[in-house]
Amino acid sequence: MRLLVVGANGLLGSNVVRVGQQRGWKVSGTYHSTRPAFDIPLTQFDLRDCDLFDDILTEHNPDVVVNCAAMTDVDGCETNPEQANILNGDAPGGLAAHCDANDVKFVHISTDYVFDGTERDPYSVSADTNPIQMYGKSKLVGEQAVTEETMDALVARFSFVWGIHRSSGDLTGFPAWVRGRLLSGEDVPLFTDQWVTPTRAGQAAETLLELIEHDATDLFHIACSSCVTPYQFGEVIADHVGSSEELLIEGSMDDVERDATRPPYSCLDVQNVESELDRAQPTLREDVETVWNALH
Ligand SMILES: NC(=O)c1ccc[n+]([C@@H]2O[C@H](COP(=O)([O-])OP(=O)(O)OC[C@H]3O[C@@H](n4cnc5c(N)ncnc54)[C@H](OP(=O)(O)O)[C@@H]3O)[C@@H](O)[C@H]2O)c1
């Protein structure tokens, strides 16, 4: 399989590169501002130049493209909605159209923030969307554009992505911040009024490539099977760091002033990916265990 990863230096993108290589696939990638340290063919590409994507397909000749690039700064999207619309709303449809014209399978990543957070049971893939901030609105436009441009695209929604960046080797995202504070003996304020199903980037990359091998199309939710608050996620990390839970401080989303509103509940129901692949998604504890074993 020839795999082209768009956004190969992102957290997810670097994991998709790594998992593709582990499977013996012929992997190439694009990057935006920083060239990742992978020994694969790489081309600089800006999502704002979608017209040039045809040349990139000719250069790398992939069977499948996985688009891991996006404007992921939720507050940045709120203050720069034009940019959010271009990168998250317009670009995915442009990439999908080029893939469709060249008979290349297209895989796109979306977000749990397409939901408004008013539910208290995990959102299924058929649940109504109603994004409440610019990031989610622009990502929803992107999802819809992809499915309009190509019949057999695979779209996967993630929630609260974290893991090891496979170019730098560093633990990235929320657990890195929690671990850092715990190790230096600092208090860790954590929300008790937000619920998410954290997506480990390495596990998501494995799952995406399995779905590609299954020739799956349509929409999937990829996350762990545990619906937790950041505080509960912090408790699991504290267990693994071997640190006292006394440093974990209960906090509220209202304590923090941010440009964009977050949904209080965005847990994803992962049943459709579990039945497609005939296996369970990991629990959060299993995901943390996997990462800690890899780091130590
Ligand atoms: N992070 C989360 O919690 C979360 C939650 C749900 C869904 N998702 C989705 O998961 C996917 C992967 O996210 P991630 O966590 O891996 O994010 P990430 O680490 O921030 O990676 C985003 C990538 O997009 C690239 N990018 C940004 N602007 C670009 C541009 N103008 N042209 C080309 N590339 C550009 C970035 O490159 P540069 O850094 O070089 O600009 C980076 O490689 C995204 O679709 C995101 O919306 C993320």
Ligand as a Chemical Component Dictionary entry (heavy atoms), coordinates in Angstrom:
data_LIG
# 
_chem_comp.id                   LIG 
_chem_comp.type                 NON-POLYMER 
_chem_comp.pdbx_formal_charge   0 
_chem_comp.three_letter_code    LIG 
# 
loop_
_chem_comp_atom.comp_id 
_chem_comp_atom.atom_id 
_chem_comp_atom.alt_atom_id 
_chem_comp_atom.type_symbol 
_chem_comp_atom.charge 
_chem_comp_atom.model_Cartn_x 
_chem_comp_atom.model_Cartn_y 
_chem_comp_atom.model_Cartn_z 
_chem_comp_atom.pdbx_ordinal 
LIG N1  N1  N 0  -5.867  17.728 19.207 1  
LIG C1  C1  C 0  -7.090  17.327 19.601 2  
LIG O1  O1  O 0  -7.411  17.282 20.795 3  
LIG C2  C2  C 0  -8.086  16.897 18.552 4  
LIG C3  C3  C 0  -9.370  16.501 18.969 5  
LIG C4  C4  C 0  -10.279 16.058 18.008 6  
LIG C5  C5  C 0  -9.918  16.028 16.664 7  
LIG N2  N2  N 1  -8.675  16.449 16.295 8  
LIG C6  C6  C 0  -8.338  16.425 14.856 9  
LIG O2  O2  O 0  -7.311  15.470 14.683 10 
LIG C7  C7  C 0  -6.497  15.852 13.553 11 
LIG C8  C8  C 0  -5.020  15.794 13.931 12 
LIG O3  O3  O 0  -4.779  16.711 14.979 13 
LIG P1  P1  P 0  -3.436  16.709 15.845 14 
LIG O4  O4  O 0  -3.839  16.578 17.254 15 
LIG O5  O5  O -1 -2.444  15.756 15.282 16 
LIG O6  O6  O 0  -2.976  18.214 15.618 17 
LIG P2  P2  P 0  -1.556  18.889 15.448 18 
LIG O7  O7  O 0  -0.498  18.121 16.156 19 
LIG O8  O8  O 0  -1.785  20.327 15.797 20 
LIG O9  O9  O 0  -1.272  18.768 13.897 21 
LIG C9  C9  C 0  -1.896  19.601 12.962 22 
LIG C10 C10 C 0  -1.058  19.600 11.710 23 
LIG O10 O10 O 0  -1.676  20.482 10.757 24 
LIG C11 C11 C 0  -0.648  21.198 10.109 25 
LIG N3  N3  N 0  -1.111  22.459 9.560  26 
LIG C12 C12 C 0  -1.583  23.552 10.226 27 
LIG N4  N4  N 0  -1.810  24.546 9.357  28 
LIG C13 C13 C 0  -1.506  24.071 8.127  29 
LIG C14 C14 C 0  -1.504  24.627 6.823  30 
LIG N5  N5  N 0  -1.883  25.892 6.592  31 
LIG N6  N6  N 0  -1.125  23.856 5.802  32 
LIG C15 C15 C 0  -0.726  22.573 5.995  33 
LIG N7  N7  N 0  -0.666  22.003 7.205  34 
LIG C16 C16 C 0  -1.054  22.748 8.260  35 
LIG C17 C17 C 0  0.356   21.450 11.209 36 
LIG O11 O11 O 0  1.603   21.776 10.646 37 
LIG P3  P3  P 0  2.483   22.976 11.256 38 
LIG O12 O12 O 0  2.536   22.745 12.728 39 
LIG O13 O13 O 0  3.781   22.805 10.592 40 
LIG O14 O14 O 0  1.772   24.242 10.892 41 
LIG C18 C18 C 0  0.378   20.112 11.926 42 
LIG O15 O15 O 0  1.276   19.223 11.323 43 
LIG C19 C19 C 0  -7.001  17.233 13.121 44 
LIG O16 O16 O 0  -7.892  17.083 12.042 45 
LIG C20 C20 C 0  -7.765  17.725 14.332 46 
LIG O17 O17 O 0  -8.794  18.647 13.979 47 
LIG C21 C21 C 0  -7.744  16.863 17.191 48 
# 
loop_
_chem_comp_bond.comp_id 
_chem_comp_bond.atom_id_1 
_chem_comp_bond.atom_id_2 
_chem_comp_bond.value_order 
_chem_comp_bond.pdbx_ordinal 
LIG N1  C1  SING 1  
LIG C1  O1  DOUB 2  
LIG C1  C2  SING 3  
LIG C2  C3  SING 4  
LIG C2  C21 DOUB 5  
LIG C3  C4  DOUB 6  
LIG C4  C5  SING 7  
LIG C5  N2  DOUB 8  
LIG N2  C6  SING 9  
LIG N2  C21 SING 10 
LIG C6  O2  SING 11 
LIG C6  C20 SING 12 
LIG O2  C7  SING 13 
LIG C7  C8  SING 14 
LIG C7  C19 SING 15 
LIG C8  O3  SING 16 
LIG O3  P1  SING 17 
LIG P1  O4  DOUB 18 
LIG P1  O5  SING 19 
LIG P1  O6  SING 20 
LIG O6  P2  SING 21 
LIG P2  O7  DOUB 22 
LIG P2  O8  SING 23 
LIG P2  O9  SING 24 
LIG O9  C9  SING 25 
LIG C9  C10 SING 26 
LIG C10 O10 SING 27 
LIG C10 C18 SING 28 
LIG O10 C11 SING 29 
LIG C11 N3  SING 30 
LIG C11 C17 SING 31 
LIG N3  C12 SING 32 
LIG N3  C16 SING 33 
LIG C12 N4  DOUB 34 
LIG N4  C13 SING 35 
LIG C13 C14 SING 36 
LIG C13 C16 DOUB 37 
LIG C14 N5  SING 38 
LIG C14 N6  DOUB 39 
LIG N6  C15 SING 40 
LIG C15 N7  DOUB 41 
LIG N7  C16 SING 42 
LIG C17 O11 SING 43 
LIG C17 C18 SING 44 
LIG O11 P3  SING 45 
LIG P3  O12 DOUB 46 
LIG P3  O13 SING 47 
LIG P3  O14 SING 48 
LIG C18 O15 SING 49 
LIG C19 O16 SING 50 
LIG C19 C20 SING 51 
LIG C20 O17 SING 52 
# 
